[in-house]
Amino acid sequence: MSLLYQDPSMSHDEATRLLASDVETNVIAALVSIGLNEQDRTWAQNTFLKYLASETESIAASAITALGHLARRHGDLDTKVVLPALESVKYKFPSLDGVVTDTLDDIDAFTRIIR
C-alpha cells in the first residue's frame, strides 16, 4: 500500500468553493483545511455546525474533528451551541461516538468552558 500525503492548506476562498461543490471528498478536504488554517473562528465554527447536520457520516465526522482543531488553535468555542450539536450527532451516527469523545477532550483541554 502506498500513502499519498495531501497538504490540507488552502485559502478561505478555495475552501468556500470546495464546500459549495457538494462533492463529498471536496467538502471533507475543505473542512479539514478550515479546522487547521482558518483565522475567522466564528465563521469556521458556524460552518462546522452546518456540516455536523450532514446526512453523510464522513462529512459529519470531518466537521467534528475540525471543531477539535479549531478549539486547539483558537482556545475558544461557543460551547453553549457546540456541545449540544456534538451530542445530537452522536445520536444520528452512533458510530461517531469515539470521534465526538476525542473532540470533547480537545475542547476540555484547550478552551475555557463555563458550565
C-alpha positions in Angstrom: 0.0 0.0 0.0 1.3 3.5 -0.8 0.2 6.6 1.1 -0.2 9.9 -0.6 0.3 13.0 1.5 -2.0 15.9 0.7 -1.4 19.3 2.2 -4.6 20.4 3.9 -3.8 24.1 3.5 -6.0 26.1 1.2 -7.2 29.7 1.2 -10.6 30.7 2.7 -11.9 31.3 -0.9 -10.8 27.9 -2.1 -12.3 26.2 1.0 -15.6 28.0 0.4 -15.5 27.0 -3.3 -15.0 23.3 -2.4 -17.8 23.4 0.2 -20.1 24.8 -2.4 -19.3 21.9 -4.8 -21.2 19.5 -2.6 -18.7 16.8 -3.7 -18.0 14.6 -0.6 -14.2 14.5 -1.0 -14.1 18.2 -1.6 -16.2 19.1 1.4 -14.1 16.9 3.6 -10.9 18.5 2.4 -12.3 21.9 2.9 -13.4 21.1 6.4 -10.0 19.8 7.4 -8.3 22.9 5.9 -10.7 25.2 7.7 -10.1 23.4 11.0 -6.3 23.7 10.6 -6.0 27.1 9.0 -9.0 29.4 9.1 -8.4 32.6 11.1 -12.1 33.6 11.4 -13.1 31.4 14.3 -16.8 32.3 14.3 -17.2 31.6 10.6 -15.4 28.3 10.9 -17.4 27.2 13.9 -20.7 28.1 12.1 -19.5 26.2 9.0 -18.7 23.1 11.1 -22.1 23.3 12.9 -23.8 23.3 9.5 -21.9 20.2 8.4 -22.5 18.4 11.7 -26.1 18.1 10.4 -25.0 16.4 7.2 -26.6 13.2 6.1 -23.2 11.9 5.1 -21.3 10.3 8.0 -17.9 11.0 6.7 -18.7 14.7 6.3 -20.1 14.9 9.8 -17.0 13.1 11.1 -14.8 15.7 9.4 -16.8 18.6 10.9 -16.4 17.0 14.4 -12.7 16.6 14.0 -12.3 20.1 12.6 -14.1 21.5 15.7 -11.4 19.9 17.8 -8.7 21.5 15.6 -10.4 24.9 16.0 -10.6 24.5 19.8 -6.9 23.7 19.9 -5.9 26.6 17.6 -8.1 29.3 18.9 -8.7 28.3 22.6 -12.3 29.4 22.3 -15.6 28.0 21.0 -19.3 28.8 21.7 -19.7 25.7 23.8 -23.4 26.6 24.5 -24.0 25.8 20.9 -21.2 23.3 20.1 -21.7 20.9 22.9 -25.4 20.2 22.2 -24.6 19.9 18.5 -22.0 17.2 19.2 -24.4 15.3 21.4 -27.0 15.4 18.6 -24.6 14.0 16.0 -23.8 11.1 18.4 -27.5 10.1 18.3 -27.6 10.4 14.5 -24.4 8.5 13.9 -23.7 6.3 16.9 -20.5 5.0 15.2 -19.0 8.5 15.6 -19.1 8.4 19.4 -15.3 8.0 19.6 -14.7 10.9 17.3 -17.1 13.1 19.4 -15.3 11.9 22.6 -11.9 12.9 21.1 -13.2 16.3 20.1 -14.8 16.8 23.5 -11.4 16.0 25.1 -9.8 18.7 22.8 -12.5 21.2 23.8 -11.9 20.4 27.5 -8.2 20.7 27.2 -7.9 23.8 25.0 -10.9 26.0 25.7 -12.3 28.0 28.6 -15.5 26.1 29.2 -18.1 27.6 31.5 -20.6 25.0 32.7 
